[in-house]
Amino acid sequence: MANVYRMMDDAELQATKDALDHEAEVLASKLLRLDMARGKPNKDQINLSRPMLDILASDSDLTDDGVDASNYGVSDGLPTARKLGADLLGVPYEQVIVENSASLEIMYNIISAIWSHGISGEKPWSEQGQLKFLCPVPGYDRHFAITEHFGFENVPVAMNDDGPDMDEVCRMVETDASVKGIWCVPKYANPTGITYSDEVVRRFAALKPAAPDFRIFWDNAYIVHHLYDEGDELTNIFDVIDSNGDDTERDGLVFEFASTSKLTFPGSGISWLASSMVDRAWYERSLALRRVCPNKMVQLAHVRFLPDVDAVSQHMKKHAELLRPRFELVEKRLSEALGELGIATWTHPRGGYFVSFEGPEGSAQAIVRAAAELGVTLTGAGATWPSGNDPHDSNIRIAPTYPSLDELDAALEVFVLCVKMVALRLELERRG
């Protein structure tokens, strides 16, 4: 669709600018203080898990399949917590380790351990010179920050409607031994909300890396975070690897992660790691030096509150009832205000926590600044690219989950106005 502002004559453009400036003055007078910066669960979502706080009491039985959750032991987690993770991820029980609340911490620890001690019999990454990590963009800023912290060159890879550009991924991974990994959020990706297609997953599973110590970091953070009953289906990458009948050289290809961070209490839940048995044994050696055991009491409370996949599914339907109206409001407001202007596009996720917005080239930073001046805090422009450097300055991650519906509506009113104002200003600059 053509940019409507480019079709206006100078007088029409100036009149439109005057009208938008007046709208901005009205909104500024409201002295708004609204936050859409991060994808946090809202208070009503968190309250869904409050009954879990009543599960463990002083007279509770604290054993789980013969394991005393109140004492040292079982460094890989409570048996029922491991089983729940295995069932959610669709992998054998033996391949699962249960950790504390943050899967991001597991990712950091894995990269740190390979950096200092190596994996697959290779030299530590710290001794291999300048290395690269692939970063599908737009993507998750905290992923990119980890590899940047360790000195990797974060290499952007374009995201298509069905996942990363696999021609580029295959070319780099299979020809360049300095490429050591790739970040992936394969289901309801952050921030686009897309789910990797069967073909993309198959191509990942069939990779023949030039580097034996290459790993796919498969962050399945939104595996059960559907907005609708007919949620997206993601092919199980471990099933595809197994069906390929590959030899032991490919026994360590994927680290998969998940957590309860957006199921129960953010920062006070449990997380899971699934990997090949070879990589599991490698990780356990590192784990044994860092701690005696995870917080098994938190694990016990979780598995008694959510004992199986069906219980998780029913719990997440309650989350969806709270989140769906927010995402539908985003779609409604963006479509009504911007749909016919030809100045922006956005994703239409069926799950996850975000909407990815693309404004005109050179607009994102200005939109975020303008919104802040009117009292709405957005995710920083560029956050979805490595080092915060969006070369097009066009992508903004919209996080609609935390505000109330009324607050979200007010924030979106500001957002669409800022998009219009910046797009119009860019047209005026183009005309000189």
C-alpha positions in Angstrom: 0.0 0.0 0.0 1.3 3.4 -0.9 2.3 5.9 1.7 -0.7 8.3 2.0 1.5 11.2 3.1 3.4 11.0 -0.1 0.2 11.4 -2.1 -0.8 14.6 -0.3 0.1 18.0 -1.7 1.9 20.5 0.6 -1.2 22.2 1.9 -2.9 18.9 2.8 0.3 17.7 4.5 0.6 20.9 6.6 -3.1 20.7 7.6 -2.6 17.1 8.7 0.5 18.1 10.6 -1.4 20.8 12.4 -4.2 18.4 13.4 -1.7 15.8 14.7 0.1 18.5 16.7 -3.1 19.5 18.3 -3.8 15.9 19.3 -0.4 15.7 20.8 -1.1 18.8 22.9 -4.3 17.2 24.2 -2.6 13.9 25.1 0.3 15.8 26.8 -2.2 17.5 29.1 -3.3 14.1 30.4 0.2 13.6 32.1 0.2 9.9 31.3 2.7 7.5 33.0 2.3 4.2 31.2 4.8 1.4 30.7 5.0 -1.0 27.8 8.7 -1.6 27.9 8.9 -5.3 28.9 6.8 -8.4 28.4 5.8 -8.8 32.0 2.7 -10.8 33.1 0.0 -8.5 34.6 -1.3 -8.7 38.2 -4.3 -10.8 37.2 -2.1 -13.4 35.6 0.1 -13.7 38.6 -2.9 -14.0 40.9 -3.9 -17.2 39.0 -1.0 -18.9 40.8 -1.7 -17.7 44.3 -3.3 -21.0 45.3 0.2 -22.6 44.9 1.3 -20.6 48.0 -1.1 -22.6 50.1 0.2 -26.0 48.9 3.2 -26.5 51.2 2.6 -26.1 55.0 4.5 -27.1 58.1 2.7 -30.4 58.1 3.1 -31.2 54.4 4.7 -34.4 53.1 7.9 -33.0 51.5 8.9 -36.2 49.6 8.6 -36.7 45.9 9.0 -40.2 44.5 11.1 -41.0 47.5 13.2 -37.9 47.3 13.2 -35.5 50.3 12.7 -32.0 48.8 13.8 -30.3 52.0 17.3 -31.7 52.0 20.4 -32.0 49.8 20.4 -34.4 46.9 19.3 -35.0 43.2 21.2 -32.4 41.5 19.2 -32.8 38.3 15.9 -32.0 40.0 12.8 -33.7 41.6 11.6 -36.7 39.6 8.1 -35.4 39.0 9.5 -32.0 37.9 11.8 -33.7 35.4 8.8 -35.8 34.1 6.7 -32.7 33.7 9.5 -31.0 31.7 10.0 -34.1 29.6 6.3 -34.3 28.8 6.0 -30.6 28.0 9.1 -30.7 25.7 8.3 -34.1 24.3 11.7 -35.6 25.1 12.8 -38.7 27.2 12.9 -38.2 30.9 16.6 -39.0 31.0 17.4 -36.0 28.8 15.9 -33.4 31.2 17.5 -31.4 34.0 15.4 -29.1 36.3 17.0 -25.8 37.4 15.9 -22.8 39.3 13.7 -20.0 38.0 15.5 -18.6 35.0 16.2 -20.5 31.8 18.3 -17.4 30.8 20.7 -18.3 33.6 21.1 -21.8 32.2 21.9 -20.3 28.8 24.5 -18.0 30.4 26.0 -20.9 32.4 26.3 -23.1 29.3 28.1 -20.5 27.2 30.3 -19.6 30.2 31.3 -23.3 30.7 32.1 -23.7 27.0 34.0 -20.4 27.0 36.2 -21.6 29.8 36.5 -25.3 29.3 35.1 -26.3 25.8 32.7 -28.9 24.7 32.8 -31.9 22.3 36.6 -32.3 22.9 37.3 -28.9 21.4 39.4 -26.1 22.8 37.6 -23.6 25.0 35.9 -20.9 23.0 38.1 -18.3 24.8 41.1 -19.8 23.0 39.7 -20.0 19.5 40.1 -16.4 18.4 37.2 -14.2 17.2 34.0 -16.2 17.1 30.5 -15.6 15.8 27.0 -16.3 17.0 23.9 -16.1 14.7 21.1 -13.8 15.8 17.7 -14.0 14.0 16.4 -10.5 13.8 14.2 -9.0 15.1 14.9 -11.1 18.2 15.4 -11.2 21.9 17.7 -8.5 23.3 18.7 -10.6 26.4 19.9 -13.4 24.2 22.1 -11.1 22.2 23.5 -9.4 25.4 24.9 -12.8 26.6 27.0 -13.5 23.6 28.0 -9.9 23.3 29.2 -10.1 26.9 31.5 -13.0 26.0 33.0 -11.1 23.0 31.2 -12.9 20.2 30.5 -11.1 16.9 26.7 -11.3 16.9 25.7 -11.8 13.2 22.1 -10.8 12.3 20.1 -13.3 10.2 16.8 -12.2 8.7 13.6 -13.7 10.1 11.1 -14.8 7.5 7.4 -15.6 8.0 8.3 -19.2 8.8 11.5 -18.7 10.8 15.1 -17.7 10.2 16.5 -17.5 6.6 17.7 -21.0 6.5 19.7 -20.6 3.3 21.8 -18.1 5.1 21.9 -20.1 8.4 23.1 -23.3 6.5 25.6 -21.4 4.5 27.3 -19.9 7.5 27.0 -22.8 9.9 28.2 -25.4 7.4 31.1 -23.4 5.9 32.5 -21.2 8.8 34.0 -23.0 11.8 34.0 -19.7 13.7 30.2 -19.8 13.9 29.5 -21.5 17.3 25.8 -21.1 17.8 22.5 -19.6 17.0 19.7 -18.1 19.2 16.2 -19.4 18.5 12.8 -18.8 20.0 11.0 -21.4 17.8 7.4 -20.9 19.0 5.7 -17.6 19.1 9.1 -16.0 18.6 10.1 -12.9 20.5 9.1 -10.4 19.1 7.4 -11.5 15.9 5.2 -14.2 17.4 5.8 -16.5 14.4 6.3 -20.3 14.9 9.0 -22.0 12.9 7.6 -24.2 10.1 8.2 -27.9 9.8 10.7 -27.3 7.0 12.7 -24.8 9.0 12.9 -27.2 12.0 13.9 -30.1 9.6 16.7 -27.9 8.2 17.9 -27.1 11.6 17.9 -30.8 12.6 19.9 -31.6 9.4 22.6 -29.0 9.9 26.2 -30.3 9.4 28.2 -27.7 11.3 31.7 -26.9 10.3 32.5 -26.5 14.0 32.0 -29.7 16.2 31.3 -27.4 19.1 28.4 -25.6 17.4 25.1 -25.6 19.3 21.5 -24.5 18.6 20.1 -22.6 21.6 16.4 -23.6 21.3 14.7 -21.3 23.7 11.1 -22.7 23.8 10.0 -20.0 26.2 6.4 -19.8 24.8 5.8 -23.5 24.3 2.3 -23.4 26.0 1.5 -19.7 25.6 -1.4 -19.8 23.2 -3.9 -17.0 22.8 -6.5 -19.3 21.1 -7.5 -22.9 21.5 -6.2 -23.7 18.1 -2.6 -22.8 18.9 0.4 -23.2 16.6 2.1 -26.5 16.4 5.9 -26.8 16.5 7.7 -29.8 15.2 9.9 -31.4 17.9 13.5 -30.9 16.8 14.7 -33.9 18.8 12.2 -36.2 17.1 13.5 -35.0 13.7 17.2 -35.5 14.7 16.3 -39.0 15.9 14.5 -39.8 12.7 17.5 -38.7 10.7 19.5 -41.6 12.1 22.6 -39.5 12.4 25.8 -40.7 13.9 27.4 -39.7 17.2 29.1 -36.7 15.7 25.7 -35.0 15.8 24.8 -36.3 19.3 25.3 -32.8 20.6 23.4 -30.3 18.4 20.6 -28.7 20.5 20.2 -27.3 23.9 16.5 -26.7 24.5 15.1 -24.5 27.3 11.8 -23.8 28.9 10.5 -22.4 32.2 7.5 -21.5 34.3 8.4 -17.8 34.2 5.2 -16.7 32.5 3.2 -19.6 33.8 3.3 -19.0 37.6 5.5 -16.4 39.4 8.2 -14.7 37.3 11.5 -15.1 39.0 10.2 -17.7 41.5 9.6 -20.7 39.3 11.5 -23.6 37.7 13.3 -24.1 34.4 14.2 -27.0 32.3 17.1 -28.0 30.1 16.9 -30.8 27.5 19.8 -32.0 25.5 21.5 -35.1 24.1 22.8 -37.5 26.8 26.4 -36.6 25.9 25.7 -32.9 26.4 23.7 -33.6 29.5 26.7 -35.5 31.1 29.0 -32.6 30.1 26.6 -30.0 31.7 26.2 -32.1 34.9 30.0 -32.0 35.5 29.9 -28.2 35.4 26.7 -28.2 37.5 28.3 -30.2 40.3 30.9 -27.5 40.8 28.4 -24.7 41.0 25.8 -26.0 43.4 24.8 -29.0 45.4 21.2 -29.1 44.2 18.4 -26.8 42.9 15.6 -25.3 45.0 13.5 -28.5 45.3 10.9 -27.0 47.5 9.9 -24.6 44.8 9.9 -27.5 42.4 7.7 -29.5 44.7 5.1 -26.7 45.0 5.0 -26.3 41.3 4.4 -30.0 40.5 1.7 -30.2 43.1 0.0 -27.2 41.6 0.6 -28.2 38.0 1.1 -32.0 38.2 0.9 -32.8 34.5 0.6 -31.4 31.0 -3.2 -31.3 31.1 -3.1 -29.1 34.3 -0.6 -26.8 32.6 -2.9 -26.5 29.6 -6.0 -25.7 31.7 -3.9 -23.1 33.7 -2.7 -21.5 30.5 -6.2 -21.2 29.1 -6.9 -18.9 32.0 -3.8 -16.8 31.0 -5.1 -16.7 27.5 -8.5 -15.3 28.6 -6.6 -12.4 30.2 -4.2 -11.8 27.3 -6.3 -12.3 24.2 -8.3 -9.1 24.7 -5.0 -7.2 24.9 -3.6 -8.5 21.7 -7.0 -8.1 20.0 -7.0 -4.5 21.2 -3.5 -3.9 19.7 -4.7 -5.3 16.3 -7.9 -3.2 16.4 -6.2 0.1 17.3 -3.3 -0.4 14.8 -5.6 -1.4 12.0 -8.1 1.5 12.6 -5.4 4.2 12.9 -2.7 3.0 10.5 -4.2 0.3 8.3 -5.0 2.6 5.4 -2.0 4.9 5.6 0.6 2.6 4.1 3.3 3.7 6.6 3.6 0.6 8.9 3.2 -3.1 9.2 3.0 -5.4 12.2 2.7 -9.1 13.1 -0.5 -10.9 14.1 0.6 -13.5 16.7 -1.5 -16.3 17.9 0.5 -16.7 21.1 3.5 -15.4 23.0 4.0 -12.0 24.5 4.8 -9.5 21.8 3.8 -7.8 18.5 6.6 -6.7 16.2 6.0 -3.4 14.6 7.8 -2.0 11.5 7.5 1.7 10.8 9.1 3.7 8.0 12.9 3.5 7.7 14.5 6.0 10.1 11.4 6.3 12.4 11.8 3.9 15.3 14.0 6.0 17.6 11.9 9.1 16.9 8.6 7.3 17.7 10.0 5.9 21.0 11.2 9.4 22.0 7.9 11.0 21.0 5.9 8.5 23.0 8.1 9.0 26.1 7.5 12.8 25.8 3.8 12.0 26.0 4.1 9.6 29.0 4.4 6.2 27.4 7.5 4.1 27.8 8.2 1.6 25.0 10.9 -0.9 24.5 14.0 0.9 23.3 14.3 1.3 19.5 16.9 -1.2 18.2 16.5 -3.5 21.2 15.5 -6.4 18.8 18.9 -6.2 17.0 22.4 -7.1 18.3 24.0 -4.2 20.2 20.7 -2.3 19.8 21.7 -1.4 16.2 18.8 -1.7 13.9 20.3 -0.6 10.6 16.8 0.4 9.3 15.7 2.1 12.5 12.3 0.8 11.9 11.5 -2.0 14.4 9.7 -1.6 17.7 8.6 -4.4 20.0 5.1 -3.8 21.4 4.6 -5.5 24.8 0.8 -5.4 25.6 0.6 -7.8 28.5 1.4 -5.7 31.6 -0.9 -2.7 31.4 -4.6 -2.9 32.1 -6.9 -2.8 29.1 -7.7 0.9 29.8 -4.0 1.7 30.2 -3.1 -0.2 27.1 -5.8 1.6 25.1 -4.4 5.0 26.3 -0.9 3.9 25.4 -1.9 2.8 22.0 -3.6 6.1 21.3 -0.2 7.8 22.0 1.7 5.2 20.0 -0.3 5.5 16.8 -0.3 9.3 17.0 3.5 9.2 17.4 3.8 6.9 14.4 1.8 9.3 12.3 3.7 12.4 13.4 7.1 10.8 12.7 6.0 9.4 9.3 4.6 12.8 8.3 7.8 14.6 9.5 9.9 12.2 7.5 7.8 13.1 4.4 8.3 16.8 5.1 12.1 16.2 5.3 12.0 14.3 2.1 10.4 17.2 0.4 13.0 19.6 1.9 
